[in-house]
Structure formats: structure tokens, C-alpha cells
């Protein structure tokens, strides 16, 4: 399930994550309000390079695959966020972040939809996301890509949202 080629939408290009992206992404991820619901703080360049090295290397075990893309504006190539998926067999746990200056324009929805469509083409049929119960913007993105809240709460107090394969009746 390689992701060597960028994913394209009308307004975006999702490029596979590289450690070199940290220099540009440190600014994208610098707004403290991005961490209101997820916790933590904006990473510095060294922290982000370390995180990206680990993400590019992938998981230590062979039972899951990590996919990480930088979300860029198609017209300028400017990085505006990221999307990512942890895939285990036919299931993917997905996430998205768009930098504060670029929020509220549908970019997260567009990027997440492109990622889910690509993953579905790779054989993924079940999708999930974990979303803070007060993070309305992420809930809207999840709903727009077909996920629904399950009522299940994970160990971090986030609601699990899921999209399962449609069963054909026949």
C-alpha cells in the first residue's frame, strides 16, 4: 500500500510526508489553538523532525501500515496541514489537521475525503476517527466523509466515529 504519488483534488495536493517537510510544517502547526482538543503544544523544529522521522520509518510491527500526507494548496504548493491513517488489514483510523489560518474553508473535508477515497481503492473498507466531544469542526469533517459517532469513548475521552462497509441485501 505505497503512497508514492501525490493525491490531488480540485484545490489540494496531498504529498507523502518527508522529514524535510518539518521546516514548513512547524509554522503550520504553531498556533496554540490547534491543541485545544488534542492536548500538547506546538512542536519546535527538532521535535517535528523527530516525529516525522518516526512516521516515515513506519511502525515497528508488520501488522499495521502508516500513511501520512502533507496537505498543500494546489495553486501555490503551500503546506496548510496534514492527514494520516493507521491501517490494520481492511480498517483505517484516520485523522486530519489544518493550520489555523486555513480553517473553515472546507480544506479538511476535501483532504480527508481524498485520503479515504484512496484508502478505499487500496482495499480499506472500515474507517474510524477519534474526536473530542466538543470539537465541532472535526465532527463536521467526519460526518461529511460518512463517519458516524458510535457512542463509544476511547481511553483519551474521545468519541469513536466509524464508517463500516455497506452490506448489500440481495
DSSP file (Angstrom, degrees, kcal/mol; ACC not computed):
  #  RESIDUE AA STRUCTURE BP1 BP2  ACC     N-H-->O    O-->H-N    N-H-->O    O-->H-N    TCO  KAPPA ALPHA  PHI   PSI    X-CA   Y-CA   Z-CA
    1    1 A X              0   0    0      0, 0.0     2,-0.1     0, 0.0   121,-0.1   0.000 360.0 360.0 360.0  59.1    0.0    0.0    0.0
    2    2 A X        -     0   0    0      1,-0.1     3,-0.1    65,-0.0    65,-0.0  -0.355 360.0-160.0 -72.8 154.8    2.6    2.5   -1.1
    3    3 A X        +     0   0    0      1,-0.1    13,-0.3    -2,-0.1    -1,-0.1  -0.174  41.4 136.5-126.6  39.8    1.7    6.2   -1.3
    4    4 A X        +     0   0    0     11,-0.1     2,-0.3     2,-0.1    12,-0.2   0.826  57.3  67.0 -60.9 -35.9    4.4    7.4   -3.6
    5    5 A X  S    S-     0   0    0     -3,-0.1     9,-0.0     1,-0.1     2,-0.0  -0.638  90.5-110.5 -89.4 143.7    2.2    9.5   -5.9
    6    6 A X        -     0   0    0     -2,-0.3     2,-0.4     9,-0.1     9,-0.2  -0.314  26.1-125.7 -64.7 153.7    0.5   12.7   -4.6
    7    7 A X  E     -A   14   0A   0      7,-2.4     7,-3.5    -4,-0.1     2,-0.4  -0.869  28.9-155.7 -98.9 136.5   -3.2   12.7   -4.2
    8    8 A X  E     +A   13   0A   0     -2,-0.4     2,-0.2     5,-0.2     5,-0.2  -0.913  19.5 169.1-121.6 141.7   -5.0   15.5   -6.0
    9    9 A X        -     0   0    0      3,-2.6   102,-0.0    -2,-0.4   101,-0.0  -0.684  56.0 -83.2-127.1-174.2   -8.3   17.3   -5.5
   10   10 A X  S    S+     0   0    0     -2,-0.2     3,-0.0     1,-0.2    -2,-0.0   0.906 127.0  14.9 -59.5 -41.5   -9.7   20.5   -7.1
   11   11 A X  S    S+     0   0    0     63,-0.1    63,-3.0    62,-0.1    64,-0.4   0.548 121.5  58.6-111.1  -9.2   -7.9   22.7   -4.6
   12   12 A X  E     - B   0  73A   0     61,-0.3    -3,-2.6    62,-0.2     2,-0.4  -0.843  48.8-159.2-130.3 156.6   -5.3   20.4   -2.9
   13   13 A X  E     -AB   8  72A   0     59,-2.4    59,-2.2    -2,-0.3     2,-0.7  -0.988  16.2-154.7-128.2 124.3   -2.3   18.2   -3.4
   14   14 A X  E     -AB   7  71A   0     -7,-3.5    -7,-2.4    -2,-0.4     2,-0.4  -0.887  16.2-166.6 -99.4 113.2   -1.6   15.7   -0.7
   15   15 A X  E     - B   0  70A   0     55,-2.4    55,-3.1    -2,-0.7     3,-0.1  -0.814  29.6-100.3-103.8 140.2    2.1   14.8   -0.8
   16   16 A X  E     - B   0  69A   0     -2,-0.4    53,-0.3   -13,-0.3    -1,-0.1  -0.304  51.5 -97.1 -56.8 137.4    3.6   11.9    1.0
   17   17 A X        -     0   0    0     51,-2.6     2,-0.3    38,-0.1    -1,-0.1  -0.248  44.4-178.2 -58.9 138.2    5.3   13.0    4.3
   18   18 A X    >   -     0   0    0     -3,-0.1     3,-2.1     1,-0.1     4,-0.3  -0.972  38.4-119.6-133.0 150.4    9.0   13.6    4.2
   19   19 A X  G >  S+     0   0    0     -2,-0.3     3,-1.9     1,-0.3     4,-0.3   0.856 113.1  66.2 -56.2 -34.9   11.3   14.7    7.1
   20   20 A X  G >  S+     0   0    0      1,-0.3     3,-0.8     2,-0.2     4,-0.4   0.687  85.4  72.5 -62.6 -17.9   12.2   17.7    5.1
   21   21 A X  G X> S+     0   0    0     -3,-2.1     4,-2.7     1,-0.2     3,-0.6   0.694  75.8  82.7 -68.8 -17.6    8.5   18.9    5.4
   22   22 A X  H <> S+     0   0    0     -3,-1.9     4,-2.3    -4,-0.3    -1,-0.2   0.865  81.9  60.1 -57.8 -38.8    9.2   19.7    9.1
   23   23 A X  H <4 S+     0   0    0     -3,-0.8     4,-0.4    -4,-0.3    -1,-0.2   0.901 114.9  33.8 -57.6 -42.5   10.7   23.1    8.3
   24   24 A X  H X> S+     0   0    0     -3,-0.6     4,-1.2    -4,-0.4     3,-0.7   0.863 117.4  54.1 -79.2 -38.1    7.5   24.3    6.6
   25   25 A X  H 3X S+     0   0    0     -4,-2.7     4,-2.5     1,-0.2    -2,-0.2   0.754  91.1  72.2 -72.9 -24.0    5.1   22.4    8.9
   26   26 A X  H 3< S+     0   0    0     -4,-2.3    -1,-0.2    -5,-0.2    -2,-0.1   0.876 103.5  43.9 -59.2 -34.9    6.5   23.8   12.2
   27   27 A X  H X4 S+     0   0    0     -3,-0.7     3,-1.6    -4,-0.4     4,-0.3   0.905 110.9  53.3 -73.6 -42.3    4.8   27.1   11.2
   28   28 A X  H 3< S+     0   0    0     -4,-1.2    72,-0.4     1,-0.3     3,-0.4   0.864 115.2  41.6 -59.1 -36.9    1.6   25.5   10.1
   29   29 A X  T 3< S+     0   0    0     -4,-2.5    -1,-0.3     1,-0.2    14,-0.2   0.189  89.0  97.9 -96.6  15.9    1.4   23.7   13.5
   30   30 A X    <   +     0   0    0     -3,-1.6     2,-0.4    12,-0.1    12,-0.2   0.652  51.3 100.6 -84.0 -15.6    2.4   26.7   15.5
   31   31 A X    >   -     0   0    0     -3,-0.4     3,-1.7    -4,-0.3     4,-0.2  -0.570  64.6-146.7 -76.6 124.7   -1.0   28.1   16.7
   32   32 A X  G >  S+     0   0    0     -2,-0.4     3,-1.9     1,-0.3    -1,-0.2   0.783  93.3  70.4 -62.0 -27.2   -1.8   27.0   20.2
   33   33 A X  G >  S+     0   0    0      1,-0.3     3,-1.2     2,-0.2     4,-0.3   0.706  83.2  71.8 -66.2 -17.1   -5.5   26.8   19.4
   34   34 A X  G <  S+     0   0    0     -3,-1.7    -1,-0.3     1,-0.2     4,-0.3   0.719  98.5  49.5 -65.3 -18.6   -4.8   23.7   17.3
   35   35 A X  G <> S+     0   0    0     -3,-1.9     4,-2.0    -4,-0.2    -1,-0.2   0.269  76.7 104.9-106.4   9.3   -4.1   21.8   20.6
   36   36 A X  T <4 S+     0   0    0     -3,-1.2    -1,-0.2     1,-0.2    -2,-0.1   0.904  96.9  22.3 -56.0 -44.8   -7.3   22.8   22.4
   37   37 A X  T  4 S+     0   0    0     -4,-0.3    -1,-0.2    -3,-0.2    -2,-0.1   0.663 128.4  45.3-100.6 -19.2   -8.9   19.4   22.0
   38   38 A X  T  4 S-     0   0    0     -4,-0.3    -2,-0.2     1,-0.2    -3,-0.1   0.629  97.6-137.0-100.1 -15.1   -5.9   17.2   21.4
   39   39 A X     <  +     0   0    0     -4,-2.0    -1,-0.2     1,-0.2    -2,-0.1  -0.158  57.6  82.2  80.4 176.7   -3.6   18.5   24.2
   40   40 A X  S    S-     0   0    0     -4,-0.1     2,-0.3     2,-0.0    -1,-0.2  -0.356  71.3 -94.2  84.3-167.7    0.0   19.1   23.9
   41   41 A X        -     0   0    0     -2,-0.1   -10,-0.1    -7,-0.1    -9,-0.1  -0.928  47.5 -69.6-145.1 163.2    1.7   22.2   22.5
   42   42 A X        -     0   0    0     -2,-0.3     2,-0.1   -12,-0.2   -12,-0.1  -0.344  56.3-123.0 -58.3 134.9    3.1   23.3   19.2
   43   43 A X        -     0   0    0    -14,-0.2     2,-0.1     1,-0.1    -1,-0.1  -0.462  15.9-130.1 -78.1 151.2    6.3   21.3   18.3
   44   44 A X     >  -     0   0    0     -2,-0.1     4,-2.5     1,-0.1     5,-0.2  -0.428  37.6 -93.1 -86.8 176.4    9.6   23.0   17.7
   45   45 A X  H  > S+     0   0    0      1,-0.2     4,-2.6     2,-0.2     5,-0.2   0.898 125.1  49.8 -60.0 -43.4   11.6   22.1   14.6
   46   46 A X  H  > S+     0   0    0      1,-0.2     4,-2.1     2,-0.2    -1,-0.2   0.917 112.3  47.7 -63.1 -43.3   13.7   19.4   16.3
   47   47 A X  H  > S+     0   0    0      2,-0.2     4,-2.4     1,-0.2    -1,-0.2   0.902 113.3  48.0 -63.5 -41.2   10.6   17.8   17.8
   48   48 A X  H  X S+     0   0    0     -4,-2.5     4,-2.8     2,-0.2    -2,-0.2   0.897 110.1  51.2 -70.2 -39.1    8.8   17.8   14.5
   49   49 A X  H  X S+     0   0    0     -4,-2.6     4,-2.4    -5,-0.2    -1,-0.2   0.912 111.4  48.7 -61.3 -41.4   11.8   16.4   12.6
   50   50 A X  H  X S+     0   0    0     -4,-2.1     4,-1.9    -5,-0.2    -2,-0.2   0.922 112.3  48.2 -63.4 -44.6   12.0   13.6   15.2
   51   51 A X  H  X S+     0   0    0     -4,-2.4     4,-2.4     1,-0.2    -2,-0.2   0.921 112.7  48.3 -61.5 -44.4    8.3   12.9   14.8
   52   52 A X  H  X S+     0   0    0     -4,-2.8     4,-2.9     2,-0.2     5,-0.3   0.870 106.8  55.8 -67.8 -36.6    8.5   12.8   11.1
   53   53 A X  H  X S+     0   0    0     -4,-2.4     4,-2.1     1,-0.2    -1,-0.2   0.933 111.1  45.5 -58.5 -44.4   11.5   10.5   11.1
   54   54 A X  H  X S+     0   0    0     -4,-1.9     4,-1.6     2,-0.2    -2,-0.2   0.904 113.9  48.5 -65.6 -41.8    9.4    8.0   13.1
   55   55 A X  H  < S+     0   0    0     -4,-2.4    -2,-0.2     1,-0.2    -1,-0.2   0.901 112.0  48.1 -67.3 -40.1    6.4    8.4   10.9
   56   56 A X  H  < S+     0   0    0     -4,-2.9    -1,-0.2     1,-0.2    -2,-0.2   0.885 109.9  53.2 -67.0 -37.8    8.3    8.0    7.7
   57   57 A X  H  < S-     0   0    0     -4,-2.1    -1,-0.2    -5,-0.3    -2,-0.2   0.845 105.2-148.3 -65.1 -33.2   10.1    4.9    9.2
   58   58 A X     <  -     0   0    0     -4,-1.6    -1,-0.1    -5,-0.1    -2,-0.1  -0.213  32.8 -28.9  89.6 177.5    6.7    3.4   10.0
   59   59 A X        -     0   0    0      5,-0.2     7,-0.1     1,-0.1     5,-0.0  -0.219  50.2-126.4 -69.2 156.3    5.5    1.1   12.8
   60   60 A X  S    S+     0   0    0      2,-0.0     2,-0.3     0, 0.0    -1,-0.1   0.743  92.8  60.5 -73.7 -23.9    7.8   -1.4   14.5
   61   61 A X  S >  S-     0   0    0      1,-0.1     3,-0.6     3,-0.0    -2,-0.1  -0.706  79.7-132.1-105.8 159.1    5.5   -4.3   13.8
   62   62 A X  T 3  S+     0   0    0     -2,-0.3    -1,-0.1     1,-0.2    -2,-0.0   0.395  88.8  84.1 -89.0   3.4    4.2   -5.6   10.5
   63   63 A X  T 3  S+     0   0    0     25,-0.1    26,-0.3     1,-0.0     2,-0.3   0.517  92.9  40.7 -89.6  -2.1    0.5   -5.7   11.3
   64   64 A X    <   -     0   0    0     -3,-0.6     2,-0.4    24,-0.2    24,-0.2  -0.979  64.7-150.6-140.7 158.7   -0.2   -2.1   10.6
   65   65 A X  E     - C   0  87A   0     22,-2.5    22,-3.3    -2,-0.3     2,-0.5  -0.981  12.3-144.1-127.1 137.4    0.8    0.5    8.0
   66   66 A X  E     - C   0  86A   0     -2,-0.4     2,-0.4    20,-0.2    20,-0.2  -0.872  12.3-171.5-104.2 134.4    1.1    4.2    8.5
   67   67 A X  E     + C   0  85A   0     18,-2.8    18,-2.7    -2,-0.5     2,-0.4  -0.994   8.8 175.4-122.6 127.7    0.1    6.7    5.7
   68   68 A X  E     - C   0  84A   0     -2,-0.4   -51,-2.6    16,-0.2     2,-0.4  -0.997   3.1-178.9-136.6 130.0    0.9   10.4    6.2
   69   69 A X  E     -BC  16  83A   0     14,-2.8    14,-2.0    -2,-0.4     2,-0.5  -0.969  24.7-133.1-128.5 144.4    0.4   13.2    3.8
   70   70 A X  E     -BC  15  82A   0    -55,-3.1   -55,-2.4    -2,-0.4     2,-0.6  -0.834  26.8-134.0 -88.8 131.9    1.1   16.9    3.9
   71   71 A X  E     +BC  14  81A   0     10,-2.7     9,-3.3    -2,-0.5    10,-1.2  -0.793  31.5 179.2 -90.2 122.2   -1.9   18.9    2.6
   72   72 A X  E     -BC  13  79A   0    -59,-2.2   -59,-2.4    -2,-0.6     2,-0.3  -0.926  35.0-107.8-125.3 147.9   -0.8   21.6    0.2
   73   73 A X  E  >  -B   12   0A   0      5,-2.4     4,-2.9    -2,-0.3   -61,-0.3  -0.594  27.8-140.3 -70.3 131.5   -2.7   24.2   -1.8
   74   74 A X  T  4 S+     0   0    0    -63,-3.0   -62,-0.2    -2,-0.3    -1,-0.1   0.861  96.6  51.2 -64.6 -36.4   -2.7   23.1   -5.4
   75   75 A X  T  4 S+     0   0    0    -64,-0.4    -1,-0.2     1,-0.1   -63,-0.1   0.824 128.9  15.1 -74.9 -29.9   -2.2   26.6   -6.8
   76   76 A X  T  4 S-     0   0    0     -3,-0.2    -2,-0.2     2,-0.1    -1,-0.1   0.610  89.5-126.4-117.9 -18.6    0.8   27.6   -4.7
   77   77 A X     <  +     0   0    0     -4,-2.9     2,-0.2     1,-0.3    -3,-0.1   0.510  54.7 155.6  79.3   4.0    2.2   24.4   -3.1
   78   78 A X        -     0   0    0     -5,-0.2    -5,-2.4    -6,-0.1    -1,-0.3  -0.455  45.8-121.1 -68.1 130.3    1.9   26.0    0.3
   79   79 A X  E     +C   72   0A   0     -7,-0.2    -7,-0.3    -2,-0.2    -1,-0.1  -0.548  37.9 166.4 -71.5 133.9    1.5   23.5    3.2
   80   80 A X  E     -     0   0A   0     -9,-3.3    19,-3.6     1,-0.3     2,-0.3   0.428  58.5 -47.0-126.7  -5.7   -1.7   24.0    5.1
   81   81 A X  E     -CD  71  98A   0    -10,-1.2   -10,-2.7    17,-0.3     2,-0.3  -0.984  55.7 -97.9 168.2-160.9   -2.0   20.8    7.2
   82   82 A X  E     -CD  70  97A   0     15,-2.6    15,-2.5    -2,-0.3     2,-0.3  -0.983  11.5-156.4-149.7 159.2   -1.8   17.0    7.2
   83   83 A X  E     -CD  69  96A   0    -14,-2.0   -14,-2.8    -2,-0.3     2,-0.3  -0.964  19.3-179.3-131.1 152.5   -3.9   13.9    7.0
   84   84 A X  E     -CD  68  95A   0     11,-2.3    11,-2.2    -2,-0.3     2,-0.3  -0.992  12.5-163.9-152.0 156.9   -2.9   10.5    8.2
   85   85 A X  E     -CD  67  94A   0    -18,-2.7   -18,-2.8    -2,-0.3     2,-0.6  -0.997  12.0-153.6-144.4 137.4   -4.2    6.9    8.5
   86   86 A X  E     -CD  66  93A   0      7,-2.4     7,-2.4    -2,-0.3     2,-0.5  -0.965  25.6-160.3-107.1 116.3   -3.1    3.9   10.5
   87   87 A X  E     +CD  65  92A   0    -22,-3.3   -22,-2.5    -2,-0.6     2,-0.5  -0.858  17.7 178.0-107.4 128.5   -4.2    0.8    8.5
   88   88 A X  E >   - D   0  91A   0      3,-2.9     3,-2.2    -2,-0.5     2,-0.3  -0.968  68.1 -53.7-126.6 112.9   -4.7   -2.6   10.0
   89   89 A X  T 3  S-     0   0    0     -2,-0.5   -24,-0.0   -26,-0.3   -25,-0.0  -0.414 125.0 -15.4  55.3-113.3   -5.9   -5.2    7.5
   90   90 A X  T 3  S+     0   0    0     -2,-0.3    35,-2.5    34,-0.1    36,-2.1   0.176 121.9  88.0-105.5  17.7   -9.0   -3.6    6.0
   91   91 A X  E <   -De  88 126A   0     -3,-2.2    -3,-2.9    33,-0.2     2,-0.4  -0.930  53.0-168.2-121.0 141.1   -9.5   -0.9    8.7
   92   92 A X  E     -De  87 127A   0     34,-2.6    36,-2.3    -2,-0.4     2,-0.6  -0.992  14.1-153.7-129.7 132.7   -8.1    2.6    8.9
   93   93 A X  E     -De  86 128A   0     -7,-2.4    -7,-2.4    -2,-0.4     2,-0.3  -0.930  30.7-164.5 -98.2 121.2   -8.1    5.0   11.8
   94   94 A X  E     +D   85   0A   0     34,-3.2    36,-0.4    -2,-0.6     2,-0.3  -0.734  16.2 176.3-114.8 156.0   -7.9    8.5   10.2
   95   95 A X  E     -D   84   0A   0    -11,-2.2   -11,-2.3    -2,-0.3     2,-0.3  -0.975   6.0-167.2-151.7 161.0   -7.0   12.0   11.4
   96   96 A X  E     -D   83   0A   0     -2,-0.3     2,-0.3   -13,-0.2   -13,-0.2  -0.993   5.7-174.5-151.2 149.0   -6.6   15.5    9.9
   97   97 A X  E     -D   82   0A   0    -15,-2.5   -15,-2.6    -2,-0.3     2,-0.4  -0.959   3.6-170.4-145.7 129.2   -5.3   18.9   11.0
   98   98 A X  E     -D   81   0A   0     -2,-0.3   -17,-0.3   -17,-0.2     5,-0.1  -0.981  35.4-106.1-118.0 132.9   -5.5   22.1    9.0
   99   99 A X    >   -     0   0    0    -19,-3.6     3,-2.0    -2,-0.4     4,-0.3  -0.183  33.8-107.6 -57.8 148.2   -3.5   25.1   10.2
  100  100 A X  G >  S+     0   0    0    -72,-0.4     3,-1.4     1,-0.3    -1,-0.1   0.822 114.8  55.6 -49.8 -44.9   -5.5   27.9   11.9
  101  101 A X  G 3  S+     0   0    0      1,-0.3    -1,-0.3   -73,-0.1    -2,-0.1   0.713 112.4  44.3 -65.9 -15.8   -5.2   30.5    9.1
  102  102 A X  G X  S+     0   0    0     -3,-2.0     3,-0.5   -22,-0.2     5,-0.4   0.282  88.6 115.3-111.0   9.0   -6.7   28.0    6.6
  103  103 A X  T <   +     0   0    0     -3,-1.4    -4,-0.0    -4,-0.3    -3,-0.0  -0.322  61.0  36.5 -78.5 163.9   -9.6   26.6    8.7
  104  104 A X  T 3  S+     0   0    0      1,-0.1    -1,-0.2    -2,-0.1    -4,-0.0   0.660  89.2  95.7  71.3  21.6  -13.3   27.0    7.9
  105  105 A X  S <  S-     0   0    0     -3,-0.5    -2,-0.1     0, 0.0    -1,-0.1   0.269 101.4-103.1-119.9  10.0  -12.9   26.7    4.1
  106  106 A X  S  > S+     0   0    0      3,-0.0     4,-2.3     4,-0.0     5,-0.2   0.556  83.7 126.1  83.7   7.7  -13.6   23.0    3.7
  107  107 A X  H  > S+     0   0    0     -5,-0.4     4,-2.8     2,-0.2     5,-0.2   0.895  72.1  51.0 -68.4 -39.1   -9.9   22.0    3.2
  108  108 A X  H  > S+     0   0    0      2,-0.2     4,-2.9     1,-0.2     5,-0.2   0.925 112.1  47.5 -63.2 -43.6  -10.0   19.4    6.0
  109  109 A X  H  > S+     0   0    0      2,-0.2     4,-2.5     1,-0.2    -2,-0.2   0.928 113.8  47.4 -61.8 -45.7  -13.1   17.8    4.5
  110  110 A X  H  X S+     0   0    0     -4,-2.3     4,-1.9     2,-0.2    -2,-0.2   0.913 115.7  44.2 -64.3 -43.7  -11.6   17.8    1.0
  111  111 A X  H  X S+     0   0    0     -4,-2.8     4,-2.3     2,-0.2    -2,-0.2   0.925 114.6  48.3 -68.0 -44.8   -8.3   16.4    2.2
  112  112 A X  H  X S+     0   0    0     -4,-2.9     4,-2.6    -5,-0.2     5,-0.2   0.897 111.1  51.3 -63.5 -40.0   -9.9   13.7    4.4
  113  113 A X  H  X S+     0   0    0     -4,-2.5     4,-2.4    -5,-0.2    -1,-0.2   0.904 109.8  49.7 -64.1 -40.9  -12.3   12.7    1.6
  114  114 A X  H  X S+     0   0    0     -4,-1.9     4,-2.3     2,-0.2    -2,-0.2   0.909 112.1  48.4 -63.2 -42.0   -9.3   12.3   -0.8
  115  115 A X  H  X S+     0   0    0     -4,-2.3     4,-2.8     2,-0.2    -2,-0.2   0.939 112.6  47.2 -63.3 -47.9   -7.5   10.2    1.7
  116  116 A X  H  X S+     0   0    0     -4,-2.6     4,-2.6     1,-0.2    -2,-0.2   0.899 111.6  51.2 -62.9 -41.2  -10.5    7.9    2.4
  117  117 A X  H  X S+     0   0    0     -4,-2.4     4,-1.7     2,-0.2    -1,-0.2   0.925 112.2  46.4 -61.8 -44.7  -11.2    7.5   -1.3
  118  118 A X  H  X S+     0   0    0     -4,-2.3     4,-0.7     2,-0.2    -2,-0.2   0.933 112.9  49.4 -63.2 -45.9   -7.5    6.5   -1.9
  119  119 A X  H ><>S+     0   0    0     -4,-2.8     5,-2.3     1,-0.2     3,-1.0   0.896 107.9  53.9 -61.3 -40.7   -7.6    4.1    1.0
  120  120 A X  H ><5S+     0   0    0     -4,-2.6     3,-1.5     1,-0.3    -1,-0.2   0.886 105.1  54.8 -60.9 -37.5  -10.8    2.5   -0.2
  121  121 A X  H 3<5S+     0   0    0     -4,-1.7    -1,-0.3     1,-0.3    -2,-0.2   0.685 104.0  55.9 -67.7 -17.7   -9.1    1.9   -3.5
  122  122 A X  T <<5S-     0   0    0     -3,-1.0    -1,-0.3    -4,-0.7    -2,-0.2   0.305 131.4 -91.1 -95.2   6.3   -6.3    0.1   -1.6
  123  123 A X  T < 5S+     0   0    0     -3,-1.5     2,-0.4     1,-0.3    -3,-0.2   0.479  78.6 142.1 100.2   2.9   -8.9   -2.3   -0.1
  124  124 A X      < +     0   0    0     -5,-2.3    -1,-0.3     1,-0.1   -33,-0.2  -0.653  14.5 166.2 -78.0 130.8   -9.7   -0.5    3.1
  125  125 A X        +     0   0    0    -35,-2.5     2,-0.4    -2,-0.4   -34,-0.2   0.492  56.5  59.2-123.5  -9.5  -13.4   -0.9    3.9
  126  126 A X  E     -e   91   0A   0    -36,-2.1   -34,-2.6    38,-0.2     2,-0.4  -0.988  61.9-174.4-126.9 132.9  -13.8    0.2    7.5
  127  127 A X  E     +eF  92 163A   0     36,-2.9    36,-2.7    -2,-0.4     2,-0.3  -0.939   4.7 174.9-127.3 146.3  -12.9    3.7    8.7
  128  128 A X  E     -eF  93 162A   0    -36,-2.3   -34,-3.2    -2,-0.4     2,-0.3  -0.976   7.6-173.3-144.5 159.4  -12.7    5.3   12.2
  129  129 A X  E     - F   0 161A   0     32,-2.0    32,-3.3    -2,-0.3     2,-0.5  -0.978  20.3-135.5-147.3 152.0  -11.7    8.5   13.8
  130  130 A X  E     + F   0 160A   0    -36,-0.4     2,-0.4    -2,-0.3    30,-0.2  -0.961  29.4 179.8-114.2 122.9  -11.4    9.6   17.4
  131  131 A X  E     - F   0 159A   0     28,-2.6    28,-2.9    -2,-0.5    -2,-0.0  -0.977  32.8-112.3-133.2 132.3  -12.8   13.1   18.0
  132  132 A X  E >   - F   0 158A   0     -2,-0.4     3,-1.9    26,-0.2    26,-0.2  -0.328  33.5-121.0 -57.0 139.2  -13.1   15.2   21.2
  133  133 A X  T 3  S+     0   0    0     24,-0.5    -1,-0.1     1,-0.3    25,-0.1   0.686 111.8  43.6 -62.6 -17.2  -16.8   15.5   22.1
  134  134 A X  T 3  S+     0   0    0      1,-0.1     2,-1.6   -97,-0.1    -1,-0.3   0.342  82.4 104.4-106.6   6.4  -16.6   19.3   21.9
  135  135 A X    <>  +     0   0    0     -3,-1.9     4,-1.9     1,-0.2     5,-0.2  -0.603  42.6 170.7 -89.9  80.1  -14.6   19.5   18.7
  136  136 A X  H  > S+     0   0    0     -2,-1.6     4,-2.2     1,-0.2    -1,-0.2   0.860  70.7  56.6 -61.6 -40.7  -17.5   20.5   16.4
  137  137 A X  H  > S+     0   0    0      1,-0.2     4,-1.9     2,-0.2    -1,-0.2   0.927 110.1  44.4 -61.3 -45.2  -15.3   21.3   13.3
  138  138 A X  H  > S+     0   0    0      1,-0.2     4,-2.7     2,-0.2    -1,-0.2   0.856 110.2  55.8 -68.1 -33.6  -13.8   17.8   13.3
  139  139 A X  H  X S+     0   0    0     -4,-1.9     4,-2.5     2,-0.2    -1,-0.2   0.895 107.0  50.4 -62.7 -38.5  -17.2   16.3   13.9
  140  140 A X  H  X S+     0   0    0     -4,-2.2     4,-2.3     2,-0.2    -2,-0.2   0.899 110.3  49.1 -66.6 -40.2  -18.4   18.1   10.8
  141  141 A X  H  X S+     0   0    0     -4,-1.9     4,-1.5     2,-0.2    -2,-0.2   0.948 111.7  49.4 -62.3 -47.7  -15.5   16.8    8.8
  142  142 A X  H  <>S+     0   0    0     -4,-2.7     5,-2.6     1,-0.2     3,-0.4   0.924 112.3  47.3 -57.9 -46.3  -16.1   13.2   10.0
  143  143 A X  H ><5S+     0   0    0     -4,-2.5     3,-1.5     1,-0.2    -1,-0.2   0.886 107.8  56.8 -63.6 -38.1  -19.8   13.5    9.1
  144  144 A X  H 3<5S+     0   0    0     -4,-2.3    -1,-0.2     1,-0.3    -2,-0.2   0.793 107.8  47.6 -65.5 -27.9  -19.0   14.9    5.7
  145  145 A X  T 3<5S-     0   0    0     -4,-1.5    -1,-0.3    -3,-0.4    -2,-0.2   0.298 127.6 -97.2 -97.4  10.5  -16.9   11.9    4.8
  146  146 A X  T < 5S+     0   0    0     -3,-1.5    -3,-0.2     1,-0.3     2,-0.2   0.447  76.2 138.5  97.5   1.0  -19.6    9.4    6.1
  147  147 A X      < -     0   0    0     -5,-2.6     2,-0.3    -6,-0.2    -1,-0.3  -0.498  32.7-161.4 -79.7 151.7  -18.4    8.7    9.6
  148  148 A X  E     -G  162   0A   0     14,-2.2    14,-2.7    -2,-0.2     2,-0.1  -0.978  26.6-103.1-130.7 144.4  -21.0    8.5   12.4
  149  149 A X  E     -G  161   0A   0     -2,-0.3    12,-0.3    12,-0.3    10,-0.0  -0.436  24.7-162.6 -66.6 138.4  -20.5    8.7   16.2
  150  150 A X  E     -     0   0A   0     10,-2.8    -1,-0.1     2,-0.2    11,-0.1   0.648  34.1-121.2 -94.0 -17.3  -20.7    5.3   17.8
  151  151 A X  E    S+     0   0A   0      9,-0.4     2,-0.3     1,-0.4    10,-0.1   0.251  73.5 128.3  88.5 -12.8  -21.2    6.4   21.4
  152  152 A X  E     -     0   0A   0      8,-0.4     8,-2.6     1,-0.0     2,-0.5  -0.595  48.8-150.9 -77.2 136.8  -18.0    4.6   22.4
  153  153 A X  E     -G  159   0A   0     -2,-0.3     6,-0.2     6,-0.2   -23,-0.0  -0.933  10.2-142.9-110.5 130.1  -15.5    6.7   24.3
  154  154 A X    >   -     0   0    0      4,-3.1     3,-2.0    -2,-0.5     6,-0.0  -0.182  36.9 -86.6 -84.1-177.5  -11.8    5.8   23.9
  155  155 A X  T 3  S+     0   0    0      1,-0.3    -1,-0.1     2,-0.1    -2,-0.0   0.664 127.9  54.4 -65.6 -16.8   -9.1    6.0   26.6
  156  156 A X  T 3  S-     0   0    0      2,-0.1    -1,-0.3     0, 0.0     3,-0.1   0.341 120.9-105.1 -96.9   5.6   -8.5    9.7   25.9
  157  157 A X  S <  S+     0   0    0     -3,-2.0   -24,-0.5     1,-0.3     2,-0.3   0.634  77.0 137.2  81.6  13.9  -12.1   10.6   26.3
  158  158 A X  E     -F  132   0A   0    -26,-0.2    -4,-3.1   -25,-0.1     2,-0.4  -0.673  57.0-115.5 -95.3 150.8  -12.7   11.0   22.6
  159  159 A X  E     -FG 131 153A   0    -28,-2.9   -28,-2.6    -2,-0.3     2,-0.5  -0.668  25.8-129.4 -83.5 134.2  -15.7    9.7   20.8
  160  160 A X  E     -F  130   0A   0     -8,-2.6   -10,-2.8    -2,-0.4    -9,-0.4  -0.746  23.1-165.8 -85.0 125.4  -15.1    7.0   18.2
  161  161 A X  E     -FG 129 149A   0    -32,-3.3   -32,-2.0    -2,-0.5     2,-0.3  -0.891  11.7-172.5-108.0 142.4  -16.7    7.7   14.8
  162  162 A X  E     -FG 128 148A   0    -14,-2.7   -14,-2.2    -2,-0.4     2,-0.4  -0.969  27.4-166.1-140.7 152.9  -17.0    4.9   12.3
  163  163 A X  E     -F  127   0A   0    -36,-2.7   -36,-2.9    -2,-0.3     2,-0.3  -0.966  23.4-171.5-131.6 116.8  -17.9    4.1    8.7
  164  164 A X        -     0   0    0     -2,-0.4   -38,-0.2   -38,-0.2     3,-0.1  -0.699  35.6 -80.7-107.1 160.4  -18.4    0.4    8.1
  165  165 A X        -     0   0    0     -2,-0.3     2,-0.4     1,-0.1    -1,-0.1  -0.260  47.5-111.0 -60.8 144.5  -18.8   -1.3    4.8
  166  166 A X        -     0   0    0     -3,-0.1     2,-0.5   -41,-0.0    -1,-0.1  -0.621  28.4-135.9 -76.0 130.1  -22.3   -1.2    3.3
  167  167 A X        -     0   0    0     -2,-0.4     2,-0.3    -3,-0.1    -1,-0.0  -0.761  16.1-134.9 -88.0 126.3  -23.9   -4.7    3.4
  168  168 A X        -     0   0    0     -2,-0.5     2,-0.6     2,-0.0    -1,-0.0  -0.625  11.2-144.6 -81.5 139.3  -25.7   -5.5    0.1
  169  169 A X              0   0    0     -2,-0.3    -1,-0.0     1,-0.1    -2,-0.0  -0.886 360.0 360.0-101.8 127.9  -29.1   -7.0    0.5
  170  170 A X              0   0    0     -2,-0.6    -1,-0.1     0, 0.0    -2,-0.0   0.567 360.0 360.0-160.2 360.0  -29.7   -9.5   -2.1
